[in-house]
């Protein structure tokens, strides 16, 4: 039996800036996802104390995967947390890509064998265009 498709998404400087200012292209791509076809998991370095504010941001912007937010526990550094979550998600899902802005996401993705899409905060559109093309390949968007 095949595993369901998923993507892993960083939060800060990937889907928002200044903690809760949405990056328009990221929101546009994520809002088109059909959650029956593609699971969205947010793996962030944000500490657990930021959980409510993070959930409010995701809900307010109508982003998919609101129940799949993996905050960084106090007992792990952010890289260890991201590596652990990438490994766990890779076991349960066919992860088509991880998208983020830092070397931590890239390293966690590489360690888990997950393709990585790097976001440039000053020009995020190319990264989100690349991710959107991968989503199209697996039929992960709602029908237009």
trRosetta pair geometry for C-beta under 8 A, 3 or more apart (Angstrom, degrees):
i j d omega theta_ij theta_ji phi_ij phi_ji
2 94 6.8 -13 174 -35 94 137
3 92 6.6 148 -153 150 124 35
3 93 5.3 165 153 -142 119 24
3 94 4.5 147 81 -31 102 83
4 38 8.0 169 164 -115 93 29
4 39 5.9 71 123 -12 121 117
4 93 5.7 -50 79 -125 74 84
4 94 6.9 -159 96 23 24 88
5 37 6.7 -1 52 154 121 63
5 38 4.9 -44 101 -110 110 72
5 39 6.9 166 97 19 52 76
5 93 6.7 64 -174 -175 13 100
5 94 5.2 -44 -98 74 55 98
5 95 7.9 124 -163 -101 54 22
5 96 5.7 14 -160 -27 103 114
5 138 4.9 131 -114 159 162 149
5 140 6.1 -113 106 -84 142 116
6 38 6.7 144 -103 -170 31 65
6 39 4.0 -29 -104 70 93 97
6 40 7.1 175 -157 -78 76 21
6 41 5.9 24 179 -3 123 109
6 89 6.3 -124 104 179 150 110
6 92 7.9 38 -7 97 150 89
6 93 3.6 7 8 166 127 155
6 94 7.0 140 19 66 76 46
6 95 5.1 -39 77 -100 93 68
6 96 7.2 170 71 8 38 79
7 38 6.6 23 -6 174 96 113
7 39 7.6 -179 24 88 57 54
7 40 5.8 -11 61 -115 92 66
7 41 7.2 -174 89 32 46 73
7 95 6.8 114 -109 -157 28 75
7 96 6.0 -43 -82 56 80 90
7 97 5.4 -5 -129 67 95 78
7 98 7.1 160 -173 -92 68 37
7 99 6.9 9 174 0 116 102
7 131 7.0 74 -141 -163 147 114
7 134 7.9 118 -94 102 118 123
7 135 7.3 -36 -47 -84 138 99
7 140 8.0 89 -23 179 114 167
8 41 5.2 -29 -109 77 66 99
8 42 7.8 136 -164 -106 58 18
8 43 5.4 -4 -170 7 108 117
8 85 7.6 136 -138 125 131 105
8 86 6.4 0 -95 -107 174 79
8 89 6.0 124 -77 93 117 164
8 95 6.0 8 -18 -152 102 128
8 97 7.5 -140 37 111 73 46
8 98 4.0 -14 68 -113 110 87
8 99 7.3 171 88 22 60 59
8 105 8.0 179 118 -153 113 103
8 109 7.5 -171 67 -92 134 96
8 114 6.9 31 20 156 128 158
9 14 6.3 173 -179 128 79 134
9 15 6.3 47 163 -39 123 125
9 30 7.3 34 -97 -96 166 124
9 40 6.2 -2 2 -169 125 96
9 41 7.0 157 22 82 76 44
9 42 5.2 -39 76 -102 91 67
9 43 7.5 141 66 22 38 69
9 65 7.7 134 30 69 123 157
9 98 7.7 -162 -68 -155 30 57
9 99 5.5 -3 -116 59 67 98
9 100 7.5 152 -166 -69 37 77
10 13 7.5 -20 120 68 122 75
10 14 4.0 116 81 -6 93 155
10 15 7.6 179 93 -3 57 89
10 42 7.5 89 -142 -157 11 72
10 43 6.7 -45 -92 74 57 71
10 44 6.3 115 -156 -98 59 67
10 98 7.8 69 -30 172 86 89
10 99 6.6 -123 17 103 85 60
10 100 3.3 82 -11 -113 136 98
10 101 6.3 -130 86 12 148 75
10 102 7.2 156 -136 21 166 94
10 105 5.1 -71 -56 -80 130 144
10 119 7.7 -138 55 19 119 131
11 14 6.2 125 105 51 3 106
11 15 5.7 -55 -144 41 49 106
11 16 6.4 -14 171 34 77 100
11 42 5.6 53 -62 -169 99 118
11 44 4.3 -2 11 -98 118 127
11 46 6.4 -25 58 -15 142 123
11 54 6.7 -32 -141 -141 164 113
12 16 6.7 -51 -112 74 43 81
12 17 7.6 82 -162 -114 66 36
12 19 7.2 -17 -107 -97 102 42
12 44 6.8 100 -3 -147 89 107
12 45 7.3 -64 28 47 125 97
12 46 7.0 136 -29 -54 116 100
12 101 7.7 -96 105 38 64 127
13 16 7.8 -38 -39 81 22 43
13 17 6.2 59 -95 -99 55 73
13 101 4.2 -77 114 34 111 162
13 102 7.6 87 73 -40 132 93
13 119 6.9 159 134 99 79 124
13 121 5.0 -51 -163 -89 100 118
14 23 7.3 -130 129 23 24 146
14 26 6.6 124 143 -114 58 149
14 99 6.1 138 -163 124 124 90
14 100 5.2 -55 -83 -125 142 48
14 101 5.2 -148 -68 -20 82 98
14 119 5.1 144 -120 26 72 159
14 124 7.8 144 -148 -134 39 128
15 22 6.8 -36 158 -141 74 71
15 23 5.7 -144 -165 34 26 103
15 26 4.2 -163 -121 142 64 147
15 27 6.9 106 -164 -61 91 67
15 30 7.0 23 -124 -24 125 149
15 42 8.0 -65 14 -118 145 116
15 63 7.3 49 -176 -112 147 155
16 19 6.8 -27 124 123 124 18
16 20 5.8 -17 177 -129 148 17
16 21 5.6 137 -168 65 88 44
16 22 5.3 -48 -101 -99 88 37
16 23 6.0 -144 -85 -11 28 82
16 26 7.7 -117 -44 73 51 146
16 57 6.5 -44 -47 178 165 140
17 21 4.8 -36 66 69 77 108
17 23 6.5 92 -20 -63 89 92
17 121 7.1 98 -91 -155 116 114
18 21 4.6 37 53 5 106 117
19 53 7.3 -17 169 143 116 131
19 57 7.7 -142 148 -74 68 149
20 53 7.1 -96 -67 168 127 100
20 56 8.0 -13 -124 94 134 97
20 57 4.7 -134 -127 -102 93 121
22 26 7.0 -146 -176 69 82 104
22 27 4.8 28 177 -47 130 134
22 57 7.9 166 -70 -175 87 99
22 61 5.3 138 -85 -111 140 146
23 26 4.2 58 83 12 102 118
23 27 6.8 166 78 -14 52 87
23 124 5.5 14 176 49 138 168
24 27 5.9 -62 -150 37 29 108
24 28 6.2 31 155 -23 67 107
25 28 5.5 -50 -146 33 34 116
25 29 6.5 30 158 -16 66 104
25 124 5.5 174 58 101 127 105
25 125 5.0 -156 -99 -98 168 68
25 128 4.6 159 139 54 111 161
26 29 6.1 -58 -151 37 29 105
26 30 6.1 19 157 -12 66 113
26 124 6.5 -42 -44 148 97 143
26 128 5.8 -130 -84 -95 55 135
27 30 5.9 -60 -140 43 28 107
27 31 5.9 29 163 -22 66 111
27 61 5.5 -96 -126 177 120 124
27 63 6.8 -93 -129 -82 73 100
28 31 6.3 -60 -146 34 21 109
28 32 7.0 20 156 -20 57 108
28 128 7.7 81 65 158 97 144
29 32 6.1 -66 -162 29 31 111
29 33 7.6 44 147 -40 63 94
29 128 4.9 -154 -24 -173 148 107
29 131 6.4 71 172 91 155 113
29 132 5.1 -115 -128 -76 115 102
29 135 7.4 149 -176 10 101 154
30 33 5.9 -36 -165 -1 43 117
30 40 6.7 74 -146 -120 100 158
30 63 5.0 0 132 -140 136 92
30 64 6.0 -152 174 24 88 90
31 61 7.9 -109 -69 150 110 82
31 62 6.0 50 -116 104 106 101
31 63 6.8 -80 -72 -104 70 52
31 64 7.5 160 -107 -21 31 89
32 132 7.9 38 64 -129 140 104
32 135 8.0 109 95 124 108 150
32 141 4.7 -12 144 -141 104 104
32 142 6.1 -134 -175 28 60 90
33 37 7.8 -147 -177 67 74 93
33 38 5.3 -98 -162 75 109 119
33 40 6.2 96 103 -47 166 122
33 64 4.8 -92 77 9 121 153
33 135 6.7 -93 -102 -154 90 141
33 140 5.7 -22 -138 151 83 97
33 141 6.2 -76 -103 -106 37 53
33 142 7.3 71 122 -21 13 82
34 37 4.4 42 89 22 108 110
34 38 6.5 90 67 23 65 90
34 140 6.2 -167 43 178 84 45
34 141 6.1 87 -9 160 94 17
34 142 4.4 134 -70 -72 96 63
34 143 7.9 36 -64 -12 139 60
35 38 6.9 -84 -117 69 31 59
35 39 6.9 60 -156 -102 73 48
35 40 7.2 -73 -109 6 88 96
35 64 4.9 -174 -75 -150 107 124
35 65 7.2 -176 -116 -53 113 64
37 138 7.3 157 158 127 104 91
37 139 5.7 -104 -171 113 143 85
37 140 4.9 -172 113 -121 110 51
37 141 7.9 -53 73 20 140 19
38 96 7.8 -47 -134 15 113 131
38 135 6.4 -1 -91 -141 171 94
38 138 6.7 109 -84 100 111 122
38 140 3.3 38 -36 -143 140 116
39 65 6.7 101 179 -97 62 105
39 68 6.7 122 174 -62 98 169
39 93 6.1 -112 54 -114 129 144
40 63 7.4 -116 111 159 156 92
40 64 4.6 109 19 101 136 100
40 65 3.2 -112 84 -35 94 139
40 68 6.3 154 95 69 58 134
41 65 6.1 -141 -71 -158 29 137
41 68 4.4 -92 -109 154 65 123
41 69 8.0 176 -164 -83 56 28
41 70 6.6 23 176 -8 99 114
41 85 7.6 -172 149 167 129 113
41 89 5.6 -153 61 -115 167 142
41 93 7.9 -175 -13 15 133 158
42 54 7.8 -178 118 169 148 123
42 58 7.1 -116 -21 -91 157 139
42 65 6.2 141 -19 122 90 127
42 68 6.4 126 16 108 73 76
42 69 4.6 -9 65 -116 115 70
42 70 6.6 -180 91 24 59 70
43 70 4.8 -10 -110 65 66 118
43 81 7.6 171 -176 132 97 91
43 82 5.5 111 146 -126 123 74
43 85 4.5 165 -122 104 127 147
43 86 6.8 -33 -49 -57 178 73
43 89 7.7 -106 -55 -18 129 144
43 98 7.8 -29 38 -143 127 114
43 105 7.7 139 87 -114 110 93
43 108 7.6 -139 120 122 147 158
44 54 7.0 -164 49 -134 163 149
44 69 7.1 -9 11 -169 118 87
44 70 6.9 155 23 79 69 63
44 71 6.2 -22 69 -111 101 50
44 72 6.7 -105 104 -24 63 91
45 72 5.1 15 -155 -33 39 144
45 78 3.6 10 -125 -134 106 133
45 81 7.1 135 -110 68 58 134
45 82 7.2 -31 -70 -49 81 112
45 104 7.0 53 -63 97 125 162
46 50 4.3 -90 172 71 115 141
46 51 7.9 154 121 -67 116 48
46 54 5.9 143 100 -70 161 138
46 71 5.6 -67 90 -135 86 88
46 72 6.3 156 71 15 33 97
47 50 5.7 102 65 3 65 99
47 71 6.5 42 155 172 20 110
47 72 5.6 -60 -96 72 45 93
47 74 6.7 46 -147 -76 110 72
48 51 5.5 -3 -172 -39 56 114
48 71 4.5 126 -93 114 55 136
48 72 7.1 -125 -37 74 69 46
48 73 6.0 30 -38 -107 122 51
48 74 6.9 -71 17 -30 114 82
50 53 5.3 -63 -167 51 71 110
50 54 5.3 74 134 -30 90 107
50 71 6.7 172 64 -133 85 128
51 54 5.8 -62 -145 38 26 110
51 55 6.2 24 160 -18 65 107
51 69 7.3 140 -141 107 79 128
51 71 5.3 -75 -83 -42 90 155
52 55 5.8 -54 -146 37 29 110
52 56 6.3 32 154 -21 63 106
53 56 5.6 -52 -149 35 31 115
53 57 6.6 35 152 -22 63 102
54 57 5.7 -51 -152 31 33 112
54 58 6.5 28 153 -15 66 106
54 69 5.9 155 125 -177 125 151
54 71 7.0 166 32 -84 159 109
55 58 5.8 -56 -146 39 32 109
55 59 6.0 28 157 -15 67 112
55 66 6.5 79 -149 -172 79 93
55 69 6.5 -143 -81 23 76 157
56 59 5.9 -59 -142 43 27 108
56 60 5.9 29 160 -23 65 112
57 60 5.9 -57 -141 36 24 110
57 61 6.4 2 165 1 61 112
58 61 6.5 -72 -149 48 23 96
58 63 4.7 -88 -159 56 74 117
58 65 7.4 -89 -169 86 136 74
58 66 4.9 159 121 -113 123 80
58 69 6.7 -141 -21 -69 159 132
59 62 7.4 26 -178 -76 34 37
59 63 7.8 -79 -60 37 20 79
59 66 5.5 66 -74 -127 77 140
63 66 6.8 128 82 -68 78 81
65 68 4.2 -64 -169 49 91 113
65 69 7.4 122 137 -55 91 70
66 69 7.1 -23 -173 -28 36 111
70 81 7.6 170 142 167 105 102
70 85 4.7 126 134 -123 161 145
72 76 6.4 -125 -168 80 83 96
72 78 5.3 -40 -114 -105 152 71
72 81 4.4 -160 -125 13 84 179
73 76 5.4 66 66 20 89 98
73 81 6.7 168 28 -105 73 119
76 80 4.4 -132 -168 90 103 114
76 81 4.4 133 110 -61 131 86
76 84 7.1 -69 -144 6 162 140
77 80 5.1 87 55 13 76 105
77 81 7.0 -142 93 -8 35 93
78 81 5.5 -55 -145 38 33 116
78 82 6.2 30 158 -18 67 106
78 104 6.0 -11 120 -154 105 160
79 82 5.8 -55 -144 38 31 107
79 83 6.2 30 157 -18 66 106
79 104 4.9 -125 -96 -135 79 102
79 107 6.7 -7 -148 82 109 134
79 108 7.0 -163 -159 -60 64 101
80 83 5.8 -55 -145 38 29 110
80 84 6.2 31 156 -20 64 108
81 84 5.9 -59 -149 36 26 110
81 85 6.3 18 158 -12 64 110
82 85 6.0 -57 -143 41 30 106
82 86 6.2 32 158 -20 65 107
82 104 5.4 105 32 155 159 102
82 105 6.3 -109 -170 -94 147 52
82 107 7.9 87 98 76 126 88
82 108 3.9 -98 130 -69 102 157
83 86 5.9 -55 -145 36 28 110
83 87 6.3 28 156 -18 63 108
83 107 7.3 -46 -78 118 101 91
83 108 4.6 -136 -80 -120 55 87
83 111 5.5 -6 -135 73 103 151
83 112 7.3 175 -154 -43 61 101
84 87 5.9 -59 -152 37 28 111
84 88 6.3 23 155 -16 65 109
85 88 5.6 -54 -142 39 33 110
85 89 6.0 29 160 -16 67 108
85 108 7.6 12 61 -177 83 140
86 89 6.0 -58 -144 41 27 107
86 90 6.1 32 155 -25 63 109
86 95 7.7 -142 -158 80 74 178
86 98 6.6 -16 -117 -81 113 151
86 108 4.4 151 -12 158 146 100
86 109 6.1 -137 -139 -85 148 42
86 111 6.9 103 89 72 137 96
86 112 4.0 -139 138 -22 109 152
86 114 6.1 -127 -167 10 111 141
87 90 5.7 -55 -147 33 27 114
87 91 6.8 32 153 -23 61 102
87 111 7.4 -49 -65 116 98 104
87 112 5.2 -146 -79 -102 55 108
88 91 5.8 -53 -158 27 33 114
88 92 6.9 10 155 -3 64 110
89 92 6.0 -69 -149 46 35 100
89 93 5.5 -26 174 33 75 115
89 95 5.8 73 127 -69 105 131
89 112 7.9 30 63 -173 87 158
90 93 7.0 -75 -114 61 19 73
90 95 5.5 -68 -98 8 66 127
90 112 4.6 -173 -36 -180 149 115
90 113 6.9 101 -146 59 148 89
90 114 6.1 -124 -88 -59 114 111
95 98 6.8 17 163 -51 126 85
95 112 7.6 13 56 127 148 128
95 114 4.8 -26 103 -124 127 120
96 115 7.1 -30 159 45 45 117
96 134 5.1 158 148 158 119 117
96 135 7.3 142 92 -82 150 50
96 137 7.5 166 -156 72 139 112
96 138 5.7 -115 -78 -18 152 146
96 140 7.8 -133 22 -34 155 147
97 114 6.9 130 -139 167 22 93
97 115 4.9 -48 -106 86 73 99
97 116 7.1 136 -162 -107 77 17
97 117 5.4 27 180 -13 128 111
97 131 5.7 -157 95 -122 153 84
97 134 5.1 82 -22 101 134 166
98 105 6.0 -165 141 178 118 100
98 108 7.2 -125 156 93 168 98
98 109 4.2 -149 49 -95 137 119
98 114 5.0 68 -14 123 111 128
98 115 7.2 167 21 87 71 48
98 116 5.3 -27 69 -109 94 69
98 117 7.2 -178 87 24 43 74
99 105 7.7 -12 121 160 20 147
99 116 7.6 145 -92 -164 35 57
99 117 4.4 -21 -105 69 84 106
99 118 8.0 -163 -150 -70 62 12
99 119 6.2 70 173 -40 92 108
99 127 6.3 124 -150 161 111 113
99 128 7.6 72 -158 -90 154 59
99 131 5.3 -16 -71 -80 139 141
100 104 7.5 -81 134 78 149 78
100 105 3.0 67 63 32 152 176
100 106 7.1 -137 72 -41 110 64
100 109 7.9 -172 23 -32 118 125
100 116 7.4 -51 36 -158 91 99
100 117 7.9 118 18 76 49 64
100 118 7.3 -34 77 -120 56 49
100 119 6.3 -113 140 15 15 107
101 105 7.2 78 37 22 36 137
101 118 7.1 88 -122 -166 36 67
101 119 4.5 -59 -80 71 80 99
101 120 7.6 135 -130 -89 93 17
101 121 5.9 46 -137 -53 143 91
102 105 5.4 104 62 7 75 94
102 106 7.1 -137 107 1 45 91
103 106 5.3 -58 -147 43 39 115
103 107 5.9 40 155 -22 72 106
104 107 5.9 -56 -145 37 27 108
104 108 6.2 25 157 -16 64 108
105 108 5.8 -56 -144 39 30 110
105 109 6.1 32 156 -20 65 109
105 116 6.7 141 130 -142 89 118
106 109 5.8 -56 -148 37 27 112
106 110 6.3 27 155 -18 64 108
106 116 5.0 102 -123 172 65 164
106 118 6.5 9 -79 -85 117 101
107 110 5.8 -54 -144 37 30 110
107 111 6.3 31 157 -20 64 107
108 111 5.9 -55 -147 35 28 112
108 112 6.5 12 158 -5 63 112
109 112 6.1 -71 -150 46 27 100
109 114 4.4 -99 -155 76 78 96
109 115 7.1 -44 174 102 124 15
109 116 3.9 128 94 -73 159 107
110 113 7.6 35 -174 -73 30 30
110 114 7.8 -89 -52 49 20 66
110 116 6.7 -40 -49 -20 75 133
115 134 7.5 -170 88 -115 141 153
117 127 5.0 128 155 -162 103 88
117 130 5.2 174 -133 95 125 124
117 131 5.1 -145 48 -64 173 94
117 134 7.8 -136 -52 1 136 141
118 127 6.2 -116 90 -106 39 125
119 124 5.1 10 -162 -128 101 89
119 127 4.3 -136 -97 64 62 170
119 128 7.5 47 -110 -43 103 79
120 123 4.8 5 93 57 120 77
120 124 6.3 -156 69 -79 58 46
120 126 7.3 25 26 48 112 110
120 127 6.7 164 12 -26 69 120
121 124 6.5 7 -128 -60 25 99
123 126 6.4 31 134 6 101 103
124 127 5.7 -63 -166 42 60 111
124 128 5.9 46 145 -15 88 112
125 128 5.9 -67 -144 45 32 105
125 129 6.0 36 158 -25 70 108
126 129 5.5 -54 -144 35 30 114
126 130 6.4 34 155 -21 64 103
127 130 5.7 -53 -153 33 31 112
127 131 6.5 28 151 -15 65 105
128 131 5.5 -48 -143 39 37 111
128 132 6.2 43 153 -24 65 103
129 132 5.6 -49 -145 34 30 114
129 133 6.7 35 153 -22 61 101
130 133 5.9 -53 -155 30 31 112
130 134 6.9 28 149 -15 63 103
131 134 5.7 -56 -154 36 38 111
131 135 6.4 39 149 -21 69 104
132 135 5.5 -52 -148 35 35 114
132 136 6.4 42 151 -23 66 101
132 141 7.9 35 -157 -62 82 129
133 136 5.6 -48 -150 31 33 115
133 137 6.7 42 149 -27 62 101
134 137 5.5 -46 -154 25 36 118
134 138 7.1 12 156 0 64 103
135 138 6.5 -70 -155 46 33 94
135 140 4.1 -94 -167 63 84 122
135 141 5.8 85 135 -43 115 89
136 139 7.5 31 -173 -76 34 30
136 140 7.4 -86 -58 39 21 82
136 141 6.5 -7 -90 1 63 119
141 144 7.7 9 131 -47 121 83
